[in-house]
Amino acid sequence: MITAISVLFIAVIQKTTSSNEMNYKETVSYSQPNKEMSFSKNNVTDTTLVMATQVDAKLQTIIDEYTEYLEKRFKETHSVGAAVAIVYKGQVILIKPFGVKDINTHDSVNINTVFRLASVSKGFAGVLASKLHNEHIININEKIVNYINNFELKKVSSTYELSLAHTLSHTTGLVPHAFDDLIEINKPLNLILDELKKVNIACLFGKLYGYQNVAFSLIDTVLKVKTGKSYNQHLKEKIFEPLGMNSASVSFDALELNYNVAAPHKLIGRQYKRLPDNDKYYSVSPAAGVNASIADMSKWLIALTGHRPDIIDSTSLEMIAEQRARTPLKSRTWRGARKNYYGLGWRIVQFKHREVLYHGGFVNGYKAEIAFSVKDDIGIAFLTNSPNSMAPESIPAFLEKYFAYRDAPKHDLLAIK
């Protein structure tokens, strides 16, 4: 039994031999106060996670119950593989992999196993744009036509007034999901952008929310014109490398070169089947192109909750959280969620009398979820390679209990010595 101020993570590594390699089943990781954690499998090691060790009894109960809940739901949904991370006060209080990378093998998911993030990628774009804006490299309020001379939309007024602030907040006025069908057939982004002048304008820019992937990714072209570097290069140099997100990437080639990848699966009938790898949506990398492990996501969450101001300062965090458009949140799992908005690459959910920044993502065979609150100093991410109801339930299920606890008296959650 784990006591109130016991070590939060206990390592239980079970070795099983296969014809090709040694497989490890990781239950949870262990740590020591204010020291780095090392987790190794086939020479893949992460020694940069700052782990929390001591928690009070009530928080320990929440973590234990939530872990049991996830284990139960993983079995009930017949999921193939998944991983979860929770950070609080700049430290990891839970990081746990589940299942296997491929249903046809016995190779277990570990904390460095890479998943596709799909639209959770949009949060990276919002942060990067805000960061570059504050560094005076770009201006998100500058008209896109001032960066891209031949940029054209169906209405002249939209052509000359649209900015990155509009594209990154889905307030372009364009018909929602414009040219997603061309993304599906892997048409290059530059050729799709040439077609934007044919898209109907549904409303005035800056007024109403209309979800986009193509228009959202205009930041890539703007950065190439302004700086001579691609969006992918900026993301690597400004976010991935400084944060130590060692497994993160923004291309299909990088995913293919990494052996430690969760394969995509789909529920067909009553069983999950392995899907072929596919490179769809990498052409719109700001919208849906990031690959990352749960270890990477824990570092991302630590930065998002304000604990890496050297990389993401408070001004950038405030920019992404500015309410720019009212939007519905079509989810039965966020019970009690009220007015919802979209900021820069992030949904802003009013949940349990708080503002939570959230995003979900789906691409064939993968589902990702992420949420955080700077004020409550909490962040959570969930990744899976077998989409089902478990993923969208995972974050509200934790936050509902956690916020109830935060609202109770004497909620000094961590007692780090």
N, C-alpha and C positions, 0 to 999 in steps of 0.2 A: 504494500500500500504506500502511495506517495504522500508524504506529510506536507504540512502547510508551507514550510520553507525549505523543502527538499529541492534537489536538482531537478529542473523541469524536464530535461530530456535524458532518456536512458537509451543507450545504444544496444540494440539487440541485432546482431548481424548473423544471419543464418547462411551458411555456404552450401551450395548444391553444385555438383559437378555435372557438366554436360560435355559433349564430344568436342565442342569448340572452345569453351572458356569456363572460367569460374564465375558463377552468378552469385550476387549478394542480395539478400532481402533485408532492406533497411526498415526497421520499425520506427525509430526516432533517433535523433542525434543527441550527443551529450556535449556538455561544455563545462567550463570552470569560470569563476567570476572574472569579468572583464578581459577574458582571453579569447584568442581566435580559435575557431573550430576547424578541424581538418577532416575531410571526408574523401576517401579515395576509392576508386574503382577503375581498374585497368588504366592506371596512370592519370586518371582525371581527378584532380584534387582542388578543393576550394579551401583556402586557409584565411579567408578574409571576412567571414561572417562573425559579427559581434553578437554573442549569445547571452540572453538573460539567464540567471540561475535561480534566484530566490523570488518567490511570489507568495502573497498571502493566501490563506486557506480558501477564501471565496473565489479568487481568480483561478486558483489551481483547480477548483471544482468545475468552473466554467470551461477551462481548457480540457479537462478530462472528459466531461460530458460531451463537449463538442467533438472531440476525437472519436468517442464511442459512436456518436451520431453519424459522423462521416463513414466510419467503418461499416456501420449497419446499412447506410444508404448505398455504399459502394457494392455491397453484396446484393441488396435488394434490386438494384438496377442492372446487375450483371456487368458492371463497368469493366473495362479492360485495364486502363491505366489512368493515374491522376496524381496530382501533387498540390499541397496547400502550404501557405506561409502566412504567419501573422506577426506583425511587428508592433511594439509599444515602446514609447520613449526612446526611440532610436536603437532598440535591440530586438532581436528575434526571440519571440516567446513560443513559437511553434513553427516547425518546418517538418513536413511529413510526406513521403511518397507512398503511392498505393499501386499494387498490381504490376503489370508487365508492359513492356514497350510494344510488343507484337503478340497477338493472341495465338500465333502459331509457334511461339518460342517460349522459353522459360526465363528470358532475360528481364530482370526486374527493373522497374523505374527507380532511379535514384535522384538525389537533389540536383544533380547536374544534367539530368535528361532534358533535352530540348523539345519544346512544343511550339506549334504555331500560335500566335496570339490573335490573328485576324484583326478585328476592329479595335481591340485593346491597344493596337498600334497607334491609334489616333491620339491617345494621351501623350505619347512621346512627341508627336508632331506639335501639339499645343505647347508643351513645355519648351521644346527646342525653339519654336518661333518666338515665344516670350523672352527666352534667354538671349537670342540673337537681336531681338528688338532692344532690349535693355543694354546690350553691348554696342548698339548703334551700327550693327552690321546690316540689318534690314529694318524697315518700318512697316509694321503690320497694317497701319492705317493708310499707307501710300497706295495709290491706285495701281492695280495690276498692270494696266496699259502703260504705265510709266516704266515698268520693268520689262514687259514683253510688248514690243512695238506692234506686232501683228495680231495681238489679242483681240478677239471679236466675239460679241454675243448678239443675239437676235435683235435686241433693242439697243439703240445708241446710248441711251441714258445709263443702262446697265454696264455697257462696255467701258464707259469713261468714269464710272463711279465705284465699280466693284474693287474691293480690297481683300487682303489676306485675312483680315478680321472677319470678313463676311464668309469666305470659303471655309475657314477653320471652325466657324460656329454654325455652319449649315444654314446661313441666312442669305444665300445667293439669289433667291427668287426663282431659281430654275426648277423645273418639274423634278420631283424627287427621284433619286436613283438614275439620273441621266446617264445613259450609255453603259450601265453595268453589264448589259448584254455583250458589249464589245470587250469589256475586261474578261468576261468568261471565255472568249475565243482568243484571248492573249494578243489582242491588237495593241501595238506599242502606244504608250501614253501620248507621245507627241502627235501621233496621227489621230488619236481620239480628241485631243484638245482642238485640233483643226475643225472638228465637227461640232463643237459647242455652239457655234453661230446658228446652227439649225434647231437647237433645243428651244422649246416654247418657254416663255417667261410666265411663271404661275402667279407671281406677285412682285411687289417692289422689293428690291434688295434691302437687307437689314431689318426686315419687318417680321417675317414668319419663318419658322423652322421647316426645312425640307432636306432630308438626309441625302448626302452625296458621297461618292468615292472618287470620281474623276475630278470634279471641281476642287474637292478637298486637297487633292494632291498637286495642285498648282504651285504649292510651296517649293516643290522639287525644281520646277522650271525657273521660278524666280531666283532660287539660290544659285542655280547654274549660271544664269545671266549676270547676277550681281557679284558673285564671288568666284566663279569658275570651278566651284566644287559642287558635287551632287548633294542632295539631301542625305543620302546614305553615308557619305563621307563626313558630313557635319555631325550626324547622329553618333557615329563611331567616335569621333574626336572630342565631341562636347559632352556626351552622356555615357556611352558604354565604357570607354577606356578609363575616364576619371573615376567612375563609380566601381570599377573592377567587375563589370558585367562580362565575365570572360567567355561565356558561352553564347552571348547574344549576337545576333547578326540580322541583316536585312536583305537576304537574297535566297533564291532557291539553290543556287550553287553551294552556298555556305552550309545550307541544311543538308545537302547531299554529301558533302565532304565530312560531316560530323557523324561518327559511328553511334554516338549516344543520343539517338533521336527516338521519340515516341512516334510510332507509325499511326496513320489515320485509320479509323474504323467507323463502320456504320451498322446500325441495327437493321438486319434484314430478317423479317419474320420474327423469331424469338431468339436469334443468335446474332452476335456481332461478327462481322466479316471484315477482314483486312482489305482496305482500299488501296489502289495504286497511288504512289506519290504523285502529286500534281503541282504545277507551278502557277496556278491561277492566282491572281491578285498581287503578285509580286511587282507587276508593272505599275501599280499604285502603292508603292511602299509606304508613303506617309499615312495612307488610309488603312492598310492591312498587311504590311510586309515584314513585321518584326517576328523573329524567332527567339525564344529565351527559355531558360530553365527556371525552376522555382527558386534556386539560389540567387539567380540574377534578379528575379522579381522581388526578393526580400530586400536587396540592396536598393532597388528602384523605390520601394515603399519607404525605406528609411529616408531617402532623399526627399520624397514627396511630402513626408510629414515634418519637414523642416530641419532635419539633422545633418544635412550636407549643404549649408549655405554657400560654401565655396563653389559648389556646382550649380545648385538651384537656389537662388536667393528668395527672400520673402516677397519681393516685388513681382517676380515671375509667378510665384504661387498665387498671389492675389490676382494677377492677370488671367490665369486660366480659370479661376473661380468666379469671375465676373459674369453675372447673369445676362446673357445676350439674346436669348430667345426662349419663350415658353414652349415646352414640349411635353407630350404625353409619355408616360412610362408604362409600356404595355407589358405588365408583369403581375401575375397573381402572387408572387413570392414576397414582394415588398409591401406587405400588409400595413396599411396606415400611412403609406407615403402620400404626401400632399402635393403642393405645387412643385413642379419639376421644370428645370431649365437646361439649356445647353450653354457651356462656356466656350473655351478654346480647346477642343479635342476631348472635353469631358462633359458628362451629364452631371447635373447638380440636383441631387435628390433630397427633398425635405422629409426626413425620416426621424421619428421619435424626437421631434422638436430640435432637430439638428440639421445642418447642411452636410451631406456626404457627397464627395466627388466619386463618381462611379462610371464604369464602362464595361460592356460585355462585348464578346466577339465570337463569331462563328464562321468557319470556312470548312469545306467538306472534310469531315473526319476529326475536327478539333472544335473545342469550346473553351473560352477563357473568360474569367471574371476578375475584376479588380475594384476595390473601393478603399477610400481613406478619408480621415477627418483630421485636419491640422489641429483644430481646437481640442479635440479629444486625444490627439497624439496616438492614433491607432490606424493600422493599415492591414489589409488582407487581400490575398490573391489565390485563385483556384484555377488550375489548368487540367484539362483532360483530353485524351485521344479517343474518347467514346462518348459523343454528345448524348445527353439525356436530361431528365429533370433534376438530377443531382447538382449540376453546375449552377443554374440560376437560383437554386434554393440555398446554396452553400454560404453565401455572404450575408443575406438577411438573417439567416438562422443564427449566425454568430453575433451579428451586430445587435439584434433584438435583445439577447441575453446580456451582452456586454454593456449596452447603454442603460439597461435596467440596473445593472450593478453600479455603473458610474453615478447614477442618480441617487443611489443609496448613500447613507453617511459613511464616513471612514473608508474611503475608497483609495487609500494609498496602495496602489497595485504592486509596485516593485520596491523591494527593500534591498538594494544592491549594497553590499559591504565594500 
